[in-house]
Amino acid sequence: MQQVVVTHAPDGVPAPEDFDVVEVPGAALAEGEVRVAVRTLSLDPHVRTALRLGAVPAGHAVAEVVESRCPEVEAGQHVLAETGWRSETVVPGAAVRPVTVPRGAPLSAALGVLGMPGLTAYAAHVRHLRPRSGATVVIGAATGGVGAVAGQLARVAGARVVGVVGSDEKARLATERLGYADVVRRGAGLGDALVAACPDGIDAYLHLGDQATLDAVMERLSVGARVSLCGLMDQANGSAPTRLRAGAVMRARAEVHGMVVHDHTDLAHEHAQRVGDLLAAGDLVALEDRYAGLDLAPTAFARLMSGRNTGKVLVDVS
């Protein structure tokens, strides 16, 4: 079996050269355990801070049970499991759960719109942002795994949604596939672009981006605005800790929430039902950025951590 290991401590944004793919023997199967072959591996930003030399990065996957010594789990089942960046592994049977997606949806949706990124977006939407019809909502990293779902949920709720993007390609994707009303480009000129795109101010903001974007948005909040701090990509890559402009919060009498998805697992069933219905009805797009082969996991992760992905980053392993 193959697995990816960290061979060099990343300095800033991880590079493909910080990892290596190695061959290792498969583990023996004990009573109560199952052997799973990884079909689709999820790559997630939070893994960056936990990378350790010589270790296999953590990873959640859709896998197929190929051997079982657990009576409750049958060979041939597709399950969700914590596998790490591996082609195959042995896990406790009690630690896997069946994959459930709406008819017509790919199994990989359980890792994206119906998985942790989707739950993150849904929880931020219903508990932090709470957009009303006609409100102006700004989504950072508008075409990423979380942002793409959050933007669509706000649109369905009747909000006018503005996305922050980093390229012309992402701008087209945001407006043509995801239904954003407008987009603004990250970088120089962002402040003026936000004024033009949000002339009445910003009623809700999902932060998934960099310090400069956060600063620009905070200065343009409307009174009573709601902010969900969800992603700190630049900080994860070794930049200075993200700062919040207290004066801007006070002027807007804004609500600012910290988003940790594990605080909202009570929404899991509601999220799966609501987003699953939207997915089945064609009202929500499952945006995926897929790579073929475990050997491309380092490249895919480097692109994710540098903001070059579009949608949920997945690696089709086998």
Backbone as numpy.savetxt, mean C-alpha at the origin, in Angstrom:
# Nx Ny Nz CAx CAy CAz Cx Cy Cz
14.68 -24.65 -3.06 13.85 -23.46 -3.06 14.72 -22.21 -3.06
14.13 -21.10 -3.52 14.85 -19.83 -3.57 14.36 -18.90 -2.47
15.27 -18.05 -2.02 14.87 -16.98 -1.12 15.78 -15.78 -1.35
15.27 -14.61 -1.02 16.04 -13.37 -1.15 16.58 -13.00 0.23
17.86 -12.64 0.28 18.46 -12.20 1.54 19.07 -10.82 1.36
19.16 -10.09 2.47 19.78 -8.77 2.47 21.29 -8.96 2.57
22.02 -8.45 1.60 23.48 -8.61 1.58 24.22 -7.31 1.87
23.50 -6.20 1.88 24.13 -4.90 2.12 23.10 -4.00 2.79
23.48 -3.34 3.86 22.56 -2.43 4.55 22.28 -1.23 3.66
21.04 -1.02 3.24 20.73 0.09 2.34 21.08 1.44 2.96
21.65 2.31 2.15 21.93 3.68 2.56 20.94 4.57 1.83
19.88 4.96 2.52 18.82 5.70 1.85 17.87 4.76 1.13
17.52 5.10 -0.10 16.61 4.26 -0.87 17.29 2.93 -1.20
16.65 1.80 -0.91 17.27 0.50 -1.24 17.54 0.36 -2.73
18.58 -0.38 -3.06 18.93 -0.68 -4.44 18.87 -2.18 -4.65
18.67 -2.63 -5.89 18.64 -4.07 -6.16 19.91 -4.78 -5.68
21.04 -4.06 -5.70 22.31 -4.65 -5.32 22.41 -4.91 -3.82
21.46 -4.43 -3.05 21.46 -4.67 -1.61 20.92 -6.06 -1.25
20.50 -6.81 -2.26 19.88 -8.12 -2.04 20.51 -9.17 -2.95
20.31 -10.43 -2.60 20.76 -11.53 -3.45 19.73 -12.66 -3.36
19.60 -13.41 -4.45 18.72 -14.57 -4.48 19.58 -15.81 -4.31
19.25 -16.64 -3.32 20.06 -17.82 -3.03 19.19 -19.07 -3.03
19.83 -20.21 -3.27 19.16 -21.51 -3.20 19.40 -22.12 -1.83
18.35 -22.62 -1.21 18.47 -23.27 0.10 17.60 -24.53 0.09
17.96 -25.52 0.90 17.12 -26.73 0.96 15.80 -26.46 1.66
14.78 -27.20 1.29 13.48 -27.06 1.93 13.49 -27.65 3.33
12.66 -27.10 4.21 12.58 -27.57 5.60 11.68 -28.80 5.70
11.95 -29.63 6.69 11.09 -30.79 6.95 9.76 -30.31 7.50
8.73 -31.11 7.28 7.38 -30.75 7.69 7.03 -31.46 9.00
6.68 -30.69 10.03 6.30 -31.26 11.33 4.78 -31.35 11.43
4.31 -32.07 12.43 2.87 -32.19 12.66 2.27 -30.80 12.88
1.15 -30.53 12.20 0.47 -29.25 12.33 0.96 -28.18 11.38
1.96 -28.53 10.56 2.52 -27.56 9.62 2.07 -27.85 8.19
2.24 -26.83 7.33 1.95 -26.98 5.90 3.10 -26.40 5.10
3.32 -27.00 3.94 4.31 -26.45 3.00 3.54 -25.69 1.93
3.94 -24.45 1.70 3.25 -23.64 0.71 4.22 -23.17 -0.37
3.72 -23.16 -1.60 4.45 -22.59 -2.72 3.90 -21.19 -2.96
4.78 -20.21 -2.94 4.34 -18.82 -3.09 3.95 -18.57 -4.54
2.75 -18.10 -4.73 2.27 -17.74 -6.07 2.46 -16.25 -6.34
1.96 -15.41 -5.42 2.11 -13.96 -5.59 2.54 -13.35 -4.26
3.65 -12.62 -4.30 4.24 -12.01 -3.10 3.94 -10.52 -3.08
3.53 -10.03 -1.91 3.28 -8.60 -1.72 4.55 -7.92 -1.22
4.88 -6.78 -1.82 5.99 -5.95 -1.34 5.41 -4.69 -0.72
5.85 -4.37 0.50 5.25 -3.27 1.25 6.31 -2.36 1.85
6.06 -1.03 1.87 7.06 -0.08 2.35 7.50 -0.29 3.79
6.60 -0.77 4.66 6.97 -0.89 6.07 8.11 -1.88 6.30
8.37 -2.74 5.31 9.46 -3.72 5.43 10.82 -3.02 5.47
10.91 -1.82 4.89 12.19 -1.13 4.76 12.90 -0.96 6.10
12.18 -0.56 7.13 12.82 -0.28 8.42 13.23 -1.54 9.16
12.75 -2.70 8.71 13.05 -3.96 9.40 14.11 -4.79 8.68
14.71 -4.26 7.60 15.72 -5.02 6.87 16.95 -5.26 7.73
17.43 -6.52 7.75 18.61 -6.89 8.53 19.56 -7.72 7.67
20.85 -7.46 7.81 21.84 -8.19 7.03 21.69 -9.70 7.22
21.71 -10.42 6.11 21.63 -11.87 6.14 20.24 -12.43 6.31
19.26 -11.57 6.54 17.89 -12.04 6.80 17.04 -11.98 5.53
15.99 -12.78 5.53 15.00 -12.74 4.45 13.97 -11.67 4.80
13.72 -10.70 3.92 12.71 -9.68 4.23 11.34 -10.30 4.46
10.57 -9.68 5.33 9.21 -10.15 5.60 8.33 -9.93 4.38
7.34 -10.78 4.23 6.43 -10.63 3.10 5.18 -11.47 3.26
4.06 -10.90 2.86 2.75 -11.56 2.87 2.49 -12.06 1.46
1.85 -13.21 1.32 1.70 -13.78 -0.01 0.41 -14.58 -0.16
-0.03 -14.67 -1.41 -0.99 -15.70 -1.81 -0.16 -16.92 -2.17
-0.44 -18.03 -1.51 0.35 -19.25 -1.71 -0.58 -20.44 -1.88
-0.03 -21.50 -2.45 -0.78 -22.75 -2.62 -0.19 -23.81 -1.70
-1.05 -24.47 -0.96 -0.61 -25.55 -0.08 -0.23 -26.75 -0.93
1.04 -27.17 -0.85 1.49 -28.31 -1.65 1.67 -29.57 -0.81
1.71 -29.41 0.51 1.81 -30.55 1.42 1.27 -30.12 2.77
0.53 -30.99 3.42 -0.08 -30.61 4.69 -0.01 -31.73 5.71
0.37 -31.35 6.93 0.25 -32.23 8.09 -0.65 -31.56 9.14
-1.57 -30.76 8.62 -2.56 -30.08 9.45 -3.94 -30.50 8.96
-4.75 -31.16 9.78 -6.04 -31.68 9.33 -6.98 -30.60 8.79
-6.84 -29.37 9.26 -7.76 -28.30 8.85 -7.39 -27.67 7.52
-6.22 -27.99 6.99 -5.75 -27.37 5.75 -5.43 -28.45 4.74
-6.04 -28.35 3.56 -5.85 -29.37 2.53 -4.85 -28.92 1.48
-4.11 -29.87 0.93 -3.24 -29.59 -0.20 -4.10 -29.10 -1.37
-3.57 -28.13 -2.09 -4.30 -27.56 -3.22 -5.03 -26.28 -2.89
-5.21 -25.99 -1.59 -5.87 -24.75 -1.19 -4.98 -23.54 -1.47
-5.61 -22.42 -1.86 -4.91 -21.15 -1.93 -5.14 -20.41 -0.62
-4.06 -19.96 -0.02 -4.14 -19.34 1.30 -3.32 -18.06 1.34
-3.59 -17.25 2.36 -2.75 -16.10 2.68 -1.80 -16.52 3.79
-0.52 -16.22 3.61 0.48 -16.65 4.59 1.63 -15.66 4.65
2.28 -15.62 5.81 3.51 -14.84 5.97 4.67 -15.73 5.54
5.18 -15.47 4.36 6.19 -16.35 3.76 7.57 -15.74 3.67
7.67 -14.42 3.78 8.92 -13.77 3.45 9.15 -13.82 1.94
10.29 -13.32 1.52 10.60 -13.30 0.08 11.18 -14.66 -0.31
10.32 -15.64 -0.41 10.72 -17.02 -0.70 9.83 -17.60 -1.78
10.34 -18.64 -2.44 9.52 -19.36 -3.42 8.67 -20.42 -2.74
9.11 -20.88 -1.58 8.41 -21.94 -0.85 8.82 -21.85 0.62
7.92 -22.24 1.50 8.28 -22.25 2.92 7.32 -23.14 3.70
7.69 -23.41 4.93 6.85 -24.20 5.84 6.33 -23.26 6.93
5.02 -23.31 7.17 4.40 -22.45 8.18 3.39 -23.26 8.99
3.04 -22.80 10.19 1.99 -23.50 10.95 0.66 -23.44 10.20
-0.05 -24.55 10.19 -1.34 -24.57 9.52 -2.31 -23.56 10.12
-2.18 -23.32 11.42 -3.07 -22.38 12.10 -2.81 -20.93 11.69
-1.67 -20.68 11.03 -1.30 -19.31 10.69 -1.74 -18.91 9.29
-2.33 -19.82 8.52 -2.78 -19.47 7.17 -4.30 -19.31 7.19
-4.81 -18.56 6.19 -6.26 -18.45 6.06 -6.63 -18.47 4.59
-7.80 -18.97 4.26 -8.20 -19.09 2.85 -8.28 -17.72 2.17
-8.00 -17.71 0.87 -8.13 -16.50 0.08 -9.60 -16.34 -0.33
-10.14 -15.16 -0.08 -11.53 -14.88 -0.45 -11.57 -13.57 -1.24
-12.02 -13.65 -2.49 -12.17 -12.46 -3.33 -13.50 -12.56 -4.07
-14.06 -11.42 -4.54 -15.30 -11.47 -5.30 -15.12 -12.23 -6.61
-16.21 -12.76 -7.12 -16.19 -13.46 -8.41 -15.61 -12.55 -9.49
-14.67 -13.07 -10.24 -14.05 -12.30 -11.32 -12.82 -11.53 -10.92
-12.58 -11.37 -9.62 -11.39 -10.65 -9.16 -10.22 -11.61 -9.05
-8.99 -11.14 -9.33 -7.83 -12.01 -9.18 -7.56 -12.30 -7.71
-6.93 -13.44 -7.43 -6.58 -13.77 -6.04 -5.68 -12.70 -5.43
-4.89 -12.04 -6.27 -3.97 -11.02 -5.78 -4.69 -9.83 -5.16
-5.98 -9.66 -5.44 -6.74 -8.57 -4.82 -6.72 -8.68 -3.31
-6.55 -9.91 -2.80 -6.49 -10.13 -1.35 -5.24 -9.51 -0.74
-4.26 -9.17 -1.56 -3.03 -8.53 -1.08 -3.08 -7.02 -1.26
-4.00 -6.53 -2.09 -4.06 -5.12 -2.42 -5.32 -4.45 -1.94
-6.29 -4.27 -2.85 -7.50 -3.53 -2.50 -8.28 -4.19 -1.37
-8.21 -5.53 -1.27 -8.91 -6.25 -0.21 -7.97 -6.68 0.92
-6.71 -6.26 0.83 -5.72 -6.61 1.84 -5.36 -5.42 2.71
-4.14 -5.44 3.25 -3.72 -4.39 4.16 -3.74 -2.99 3.53
-3.26 -2.80 2.29 -3.33 -1.46 1.70 -4.77 -0.96 1.58
-5.67 -1.86 1.16 -7.07 -1.47 1.03 -7.70 -1.14 2.37
-7.40 -1.93 3.40 -7.93 -1.65 4.73 -7.38 -0.34 5.26
-6.12 -0.06 5.00 -5.53 1.21 5.41 -6.29 2.38 4.79
-6.51 2.28 3.48 -7.24 3.34 2.77 -8.66 3.48 3.29
-9.31 2.34 3.52 -10.71 2.36 3.96 -10.82 2.97 5.36
-9.94 2.56 6.26 -9.98 3.09 7.63 -9.72 4.59 7.64
-8.74 5.04 6.86 -8.47 6.47 6.77 -9.68 7.22 6.22
-10.35 6.60 5.25 -11.51 7.22 4.61 -12.67 7.39 5.59
-13.04 6.32 6.29 -14.25 6.37 7.12 -14.01 6.97 8.50
-12.76 6.90 9.00 -12.52 7.35 10.37 -11.75 8.66 10.47
-10.92 8.95 9.49 -10.11 10.17 9.56 -10.59 11.25 8.59
-10.68 10.92 7.31 -10.99 11.93 6.29 -12.48 12.28 6.26
-13.32 11.28 6.32 -14.78 11.44 6.36 -15.27 12.48 5.34
-14.96 12.30 4.06 -15.32 13.32 3.07 -16.83 13.39 2.82
-17.32 14.61 2.71 -18.71 14.83 2.34 -18.79 15.14 0.85
-19.97 15.00 0.29 -20.16 15.31 -1.12 -19.78 16.76 -1.39
-18.95 16.97 -2.41 -18.52 18.31 -2.77 -17.26 18.77 -2.07
-16.78 18.02 -1.08 -15.55 18.39 -0.38 -14.35 18.21 -1.30
-13.28 18.95 -1.01 -12.03 18.79 -1.76 -11.08 17.92 -0.94
-10.70 16.80 -1.51 -9.82 15.83 -0.85 -8.53 15.71 -1.65
-7.40 15.82 -0.98 -6.10 15.64 -1.64 -5.49 14.34 -1.15
-5.00 13.55 -2.09 -4.39 12.26 -1.79 -2.92 12.31 -2.21
-2.00 12.14 -1.25 -0.59 12.03 -1.59 -0.31 10.66 -2.19
0.74 10.54 -3.02 1.05 9.27 -3.68 -0.22 8.68 -4.27
-0.85 9.45 -5.15 -2.22 9.18 -5.59 -2.40 7.88 -6.34
-1.34 7.35 -6.93 -1.47 6.11 -7.69 -0.78 4.94 -7.01
-0.41 5.09 -5.74 0.23 4.00 -5.01 -0.79 2.99 -4.50
-0.30 1.99 -3.79 -1.17 0.91 -3.33 -2.27 1.38 -2.41
-1.98 2.31 -1.51 -2.99 2.86 -0.60 -3.71 4.04 -1.25
-2.95 4.95 -1.83 -3.52 6.16 -2.40 -4.54 5.91 -3.49
-4.28 4.92 -4.34 -5.21 4.63 -5.43 -6.57 4.20 -4.91
-6.58 3.44 -3.82 -7.85 3.00 -3.22 -8.52 4.17 -2.51
-7.76 4.93 -1.74 -8.33 6.05 -0.99 -8.94 7.09 -1.93
-8.26 7.38 -3.02 -8.78 8.35 -3.98 -10.10 7.91 -4.58
-10.19 6.63 -4.91 -11.43 6.13 -5.49 -12.57 6.11 -4.48
-12.27 5.78 -3.23 -13.31 5.81 -2.19 -13.84 7.22 -2.00
-12.96 8.21 -2.01 -13.40 9.60 -1.86 -14.24 10.03 -3.06
-13.85 9.60 -4.25 -14.64 9.91 -5.46 -16.03 9.32 -5.37
-16.12 8.05 -4.96 -17.42 7.39 -4.83 -18.29 8.11 -3.81
-17.66 8.70 -2.79 -18.40 9.43 -1.76 -18.87 10.80 -2.23
-18.50 11.19 -3.45 -18.95 12.46 -3.99 -17.99 13.61 -3.82
-16.79 13.33 -3.32 -15.80 14.39 -3.14 -15.13 14.74 -4.46
-14.57 15.93 -4.51 -13.70 16.32 -5.62 -12.28 15.95 -5.20
-11.67 15.02 -5.90 -10.42 14.43 -5.44 -9.26 14.91 -6.30
-8.23 15.42 -5.64 -7.02 15.91 -6.31 -5.86 15.01 -5.87
-5.12 14.50 -6.83 -4.02 13.60 -6.53 -2.67 14.26 -6.68
-1.75 13.91 -5.79 -0.35 14.36 -5.91 0.42 13.24 -6.59
1.08 13.56 -7.71 1.78 12.55 -8.51 3.19 13.03 -8.82
4.01 12.09 -9.32 5.39 12.43 -9.61 5.78 12.38 -11.06
4.84 12.08 -11.96 5.18 11.98 -13.38 3.94 12.20 -14.23
4.17 12.48 -15.52 3.06 12.64 -16.46 2.29 11.33 -16.61
3.02 10.21 -16.61 2.37 8.91 -16.72 1.39 8.69 -15.57
1.82 9.02 -14.36 0.95 8.85 -13.20 -0.22 9.83 -13.23
0.01 11.01 -13.77 -1.07 11.99 -13.90 -2.17 11.45 -14.81
-1.78 10.87 -15.93 -2.77 10.29 -16.86 -3.50 9.12 -16.20
-2.76 8.29 -15.52 -3.35 7.13 -14.85 -4.37 7.58 -13.80
-4.02 8.61 -13.04 -4.90 9.09 -11.97 -6.22 9.62 -12.52
-6.16 10.38 -13.59 -7.39 10.98 -14.12 -8.16 10.03 -15.03
-7.45 9.23 -15.82 -8.14 8.39 -16.81 -8.65 7.08 -16.24
-7.92 6.47 -15.30 -8.34 5.17 -14.76 -8.94 5.25 -13.36
-8.43 6.17 -12.56 -8.85 6.21 -11.16 -9.91 7.26 -10.87
-10.15 8.16 -11.82 -11.24 9.12 -11.67 -10.92 10.36 -10.86
-9.64 10.70 -10.70 -9.30 11.94 -10.01 -9.80 13.13 -10.83
-10.31 14.15 -10.15 -10.78 15.34 -10.84 -9.62 16.18 -11.36
-8.49 16.15 -10.66 -7.33 16.93 -11.04 -6.10 16.32 -10.39
-4.94 16.68 -10.88 -3.68 16.23 -10.30 -2.71 17.40 -10.20
-1.77 17.31 -9.27 -0.69 18.28 -9.15 0.62 17.51 -9.09
1.66 18.12 -9.63 2.96 17.45 -9.67 3.77 17.79 -8.43
4.38 16.76 -7.86 5.26 16.93 -6.72 6.49 17.74 -7.14
7.04 18.54 -6.23 8.26 19.27 -6.53 8.02 20.77 -6.63
8.94 21.45 -7.33 8.86 22.90 -7.48 7.52 23.30 -8.10
6.90 24.32 -7.53 5.62 24.78 -8.05 4.42 24.09 -7.47
4.62 23.16 -6.53 3.50 22.42 -5.96 2.52 23.35 -5.25
3.04 24.32 -4.50 2.16 25.21 -3.76 1.20 25.96 -4.68
1.73 26.53 -5.75 0.88 27.26 -6.69 -0.11 26.33 -7.38
0.35 25.12 -7.68 -0.54 24.14 -8.32 -1.69 23.76 -7.40
-1.43 23.64 -6.11 -2.49 23.33 -5.15 -3.50 24.47 -5.05
-3.03 25.71 -5.09 -3.94 26.85 -5.06 -4.87 26.81 -6.27
-4.31 26.50 -7.45 -5.12 26.44 -8.66 -6.10 25.28 -8.64
-5.65 24.13 -8.13 -6.50 22.93 -8.14 -7.51 22.93 -7.01
-7.20 23.66 -5.93 -8.07 23.67 -4.74 -8.36 25.11 -4.33
-9.08 25.87 -5.17 -9.27 27.30 -4.90 -10.01 27.60 -3.60
-10.81 26.68 -3.12 -11.56 26.89 -1.88 -10.90 26.23 -0.67
-9.65 25.81 -0.85 -8.92 25.16 0.23 -9.07 23.65 0.18
-8.39 22.99 1.11 -8.35 21.52 1.16 -9.09 21.06 2.41
-10.13 20.26 2.21 -10.97 19.81 3.32 -10.44 18.55 3.99
-9.72 17.73 3.25 -9.18 16.49 3.81 -7.93 16.11 3.04
-6.94 15.56 3.76 -5.67 15.19 3.13 -5.16 13.88 3.70
-4.84 12.95 2.80 -4.19 11.69 3.18 -2.72 11.81 2.84
-1.88 11.85 3.88 -0.45 12.03 3.65 0.24 10.69 3.43
0.82 10.55 2.25 1.57 9.35 1.90 2.90 9.72 1.26
3.26 10.98 1.34 4.40 11.43 0.56 5.55 11.97 1.38
6.12 13.07 0.89 7.36 13.62 1.43 7.08 14.88 2.25
8.12 15.37 2.88 7.99 16.55 3.74 7.50 17.77 2.97
8.05 18.00 1.79 7.68 19.19 1.01 6.20 19.18 0.65
5.68 18.00 0.31 4.25 17.90 -0.01 3.41 18.17 1.22
3.80 17.60 2.36 3.06 17.84 3.60 3.03 19.32 3.94
4.17 19.99 3.83 4.23 21.42 4.14 3.31 22.22 3.23
3.34 21.92 1.93 2.53 22.67 0.97 1.05 22.49 1.22
0.64 21.27 1.52 -0.78 21.00 1.78 -1.23 21.67 3.07
-0.45 21.57 4.12 -0.85 22.10 5.42 -1.12 23.60 5.37
-0.41 24.31 4.51 -0.60 25.76 4.40 -1.88 26.12 3.65
-2.55 25.13 3.08 -3.74 25.41 2.26 -4.99 24.69 2.77
-4.95 24.28 4.03 -6.11 23.61 4.62 -7.25 24.60 4.85
-8.46 24.13 4.64 -9.63 24.93 4.99 -9.93 24.75 6.48
-10.75 25.62 7.03 -11.09 25.54 8.45 -11.87 24.24 8.71
-11.42 23.50 9.74 -12.05 22.23 10.06 -11.55 21.06 9.24
-10.44 21.25 8.54 -9.90 20.18 7.69 -9.47 18.97 8.52
-9.42 17.84 7.85 -9.02 16.58 8.50 -7.82 16.00 7.76
-6.82 15.59 8.53 -5.57 15.08 7.97 -5.29 13.70 8.55
-4.94 12.76 7.69 -4.52 11.43 8.13 -3.07 11.22 7.72
-2.20 11.09 8.70 -0.77 10.85 8.44 -0.58 9.34 8.31
-0.36 8.90 7.09 -0.41 7.47 6.80 0.92 6.89 6.37
1.69 7.62 5.57 2.94 7.08 5.04 4.07 8.07 5.17
5.22 7.60 5.62 6.40 8.45 5.80 7.55 7.88 4.99
7.36 7.82 3.66 8.32 7.14 2.80 9.72 7.72 2.91
9.83 9.06 2.89 11.17 9.65 2.95 11.86 9.35 4.27
11.10 9.36 5.37 11.68 9.03 6.67 12.13 7.58 6.72
11.35 6.68 6.13 11.72 5.26 6.09 13.03 5.05 5.35
13.31 5.92 4.38 14.53 5.79 3.60 15.71 6.53 4.22
15.55 6.99 5.45 16.68 7.57 6.16 16.73 9.08 6.21
15.71 9.76 5.66 15.69 11.21 5.74 15.37 11.65 7.16
15.44 12.96 7.39 15.14 13.49 8.71 13.69 13.19 9.08
13.39 13.08 10.37 12.01 12.81 10.79 11.03 13.84 10.21
9.89 13.37 9.78 8.86 14.24 9.22 8.34 15.19 10.30
8.19 16.47 9.93 7.72 17.50 10.86 6.32 17.96 10.46
5.56 18.41 11.43 4.22 18.93 11.19 4.19 20.39 11.60
3.66 21.25 10.74 3.59 22.68 11.02 2.43 22.97 11.98
2.77 23.18 13.24 1.74 23.38 14.26 0.90 24.61 13.98
1.53 25.67 13.48 0.78 26.89 13.18 -0.30 26.67 12.15
0.01 25.86 11.13 -0.98 25.57 10.09 -2.14 24.77 10.65
-1.84 23.85 11.56 -2.90 23.06 12.20 -3.80 23.97 13.01
-3.21 24.90 13.75 -4.00 25.80 14.59 -4.87 26.73 13.76
-4.31 27.31 12.70 -5.08 28.24 11.88 -6.30 27.56 11.27
-6.13 26.30 10.87 -7.23 25.57 10.22 -8.13 24.87 11.23
-7.78 24.93 12.53 -8.52 24.16 13.54 -8.66 22.72 13.05
-7.56 22.21 12.53 -7.59 20.91 11.84 -7.53 19.73 12.80
-8.14 18.64 12.38 -7.98 17.35 13.05 -6.82 16.63 12.37
-5.86 16.16 13.13 -4.74 15.42 12.57 -4.68 14.05 13.25
-4.73 13.01 12.45 -4.74 11.64 12.97 -3.50 10.89 12.49
-2.98 10.03 13.32 -1.94 9.10 12.90 -2.58 7.77 12.51
-2.26 7.29 11.32 -2.86 6.05 10.82 -1.92 4.87 11.06
-2.35 3.94 11.89 -1.69 2.65 12.05 -2.77 1.61 11.79
-2.63 0.89 10.70 -3.73 0.03 10.25 -4.14 -1.01 11.28
-3.20 -1.44 12.11 -3.51 -2.48 13.10 -4.50 -1.99 14.16
-4.71 -0.68 14.24 -5.71 -0.15 15.16 -7.13 -0.27 14.62
-7.25 -0.70 13.36 -8.55 -0.66 12.70 -8.97 -2.02 12.14
-8.46 -3.08 12.74 -8.81 -4.42 12.24 -10.28 -4.75 12.46
-10.94 -4.00 13.35 -12.38 -4.22 13.53 -13.18 -3.84 12.29
-12.55 -3.11 11.37 -13.22 -2.72 10.12 -13.01 -3.73 9.00
-12.27 -4.80 9.27 -11.87 -5.72 8.20 -13.06 -6.29 7.44
-14.08 -6.75 8.14 -15.25 -7.33 7.46 -16.00 -6.27 6.66
-16.21 -5.12 7.28 -16.91 -4.02 6.59 -16.13 -3.59 5.35
-14.81 -3.48 5.50 -13.96 -3.10 4.37 -14.07 -4.11 3.24
-13.95 -5.39 3.56 -14.01 -6.43 2.54 -15.35 -6.41 1.81
-16.43 -6.20 2.56 -17.76 -6.17 1.96 -17.94 -4.96 1.05
-17.61 -3.77 1.57 -17.83 -2.54 0.82 -16.92 -2.45 -0.40
-15.64 -2.66 -0.21 -14.70 -2.56 -1.33 -14.92 -3.72 -2.30
-15.24 -4.90 -1.78 -15.55 -6.02 -2.66 -16.73 -5.73 -3.55
-17.77 -5.09 -3.00 -18.95 -4.73 -3.80 -18.58 -3.72 -4.89
-17.78 -2.72 -4.53 -17.36 -1.72 -5.51 -16.52 -2.35 -6.61
-15.66 -3.29 -6.22 -14.81 -3.98 -7.19 -15.67 -4.81 -8.14
-16.62 -5.55 -7.59 -17.47 -6.40 -8.41 -18.35 -5.59 -9.35
-18.75 -4.38 -8.91 -19.61 -3.53 -9.73 -18.84 -2.73 -10.77
-17.51 -2.79 -10.71 -16.70 -2.02 -11.65 -16.54 -0.56 -11.26
-16.91 -0.22 -10.02 -16.80 1.16 -9.56 -15.45 1.46 -8.92
-14.63 0.44 -8.77 -13.30 0.61 -8.19 -12.32 -0.28 -8.96
-11.18 0.29 -9.31 -10.15 -0.40 -10.07 -9.08 -0.94 -9.12
-8.72 -2.21 -9.29 -7.61 -2.79 -8.53 -6.32 -2.55 -9.32
-5.63 -1.49 -8.97 -4.42 -1.11 -9.69 -3.23 -1.90 -9.17
-2.57 -2.65 -10.05 -1.46 -3.52 -9.64 -0.23 -3.26 -10.49
0.92 -3.34 -9.87 2.22 -3.19 -10.52 2.94 -4.53 -10.34
2.93 -5.37 -11.37 3.35 -6.76 -11.22 4.71 -7.03 -11.87
5.46 -7.93 -11.23 6.76 -8.36 -11.73 6.77 -9.88 -11.76
7.45 -10.45 -12.74 7.46 -11.90 -12.92 8.79 -12.49 -12.47
8.75 -13.28 -11.39 9.95 -13.97 -10.91 10.48 -13.39 -9.62
10.85 -14.28 -8.68 11.37 -13.84 -7.39 12.65 -13.03 -7.55
13.41 -13.29 -8.59 14.66 -12.56 -8.81 14.43 -11.07 -9.06
13.19 -10.70 -9.41 12.88 -9.29 -9.63 12.35 -8.58 -8.39
12.21 -9.32 -7.28 11.73 -8.69 -6.05 12.61 -7.51 -5.61
13.95 -7.64 -5.64 14.77 -6.49 -5.25 14.55 -5.26 -6.13
14.43 -5.47 -7.43 14.17 -4.35 -8.35 12.81 -3.73 -8.06
11.81 -4.57 -7.87 10.47 -4.08 -7.59 10.44 -3.28 -6.29
11.16 -3.76 -5.27 11.18 -3.07 -3.98 11.90 -1.73 -4.10
12.99 -1.70 -4.85 13.71 -0.44 -5.05 12.83 0.58 -5.74
12.06 0.15 -6.72 11.15 1.06 -7.42 10.04 1.53 -6.47
9.53 0.63 -5.66 8.50 1.01 -4.69 9.02 2.08 -3.73
10.21 1.87 -3.19 10.73 2.78 -2.18 11.23 4.10 -2.76
11.35 4.17 -4.07 11.71 5.44 -4.72 10.48 6.09 -5.36
9.30 5.52 -5.11 8.07 6.12 -5.60 7.81 5.94 -7.07
8.40 4.92 -7.67 8.22 4.71 -9.12 7.17 3.66 -9.44
6.47 3.18 -8.44 5.44 2.17 -8.69 4.12 2.83 -9.05
3.24 2.05 -9.66 1.87 2.48 -9.92 0.95 1.37 -9.42
0.33 1.60 -8.26 -0.55 0.59 -7.69 0.19 -0.32 -6.73
-0.51 -1.37 -6.33 0.04 -2.36 -5.40 1.16 -3.14 -6.06
2.33 -3.20 -5.43 3.48 -3.89 -6.00 3.42 -5.37 -5.63
3.43 -6.22 -6.66 3.31 -7.66 -6.49 4.36 -8.36 -7.33
4.83 -9.50 -6.82 5.77 -10.33 -7.57 5.13 -11.70 -7.78
4.94 -12.07 -9.04 4.43 -13.40 -9.37 5.60 -14.37 -9.32
5.61 -15.20 -8.29 6.76 -16.07 -8.03 6.67 -17.37 -8.81
5.49 -17.98 -8.83 5.33 -19.24 -9.57 3.88 -19.42 -9.97
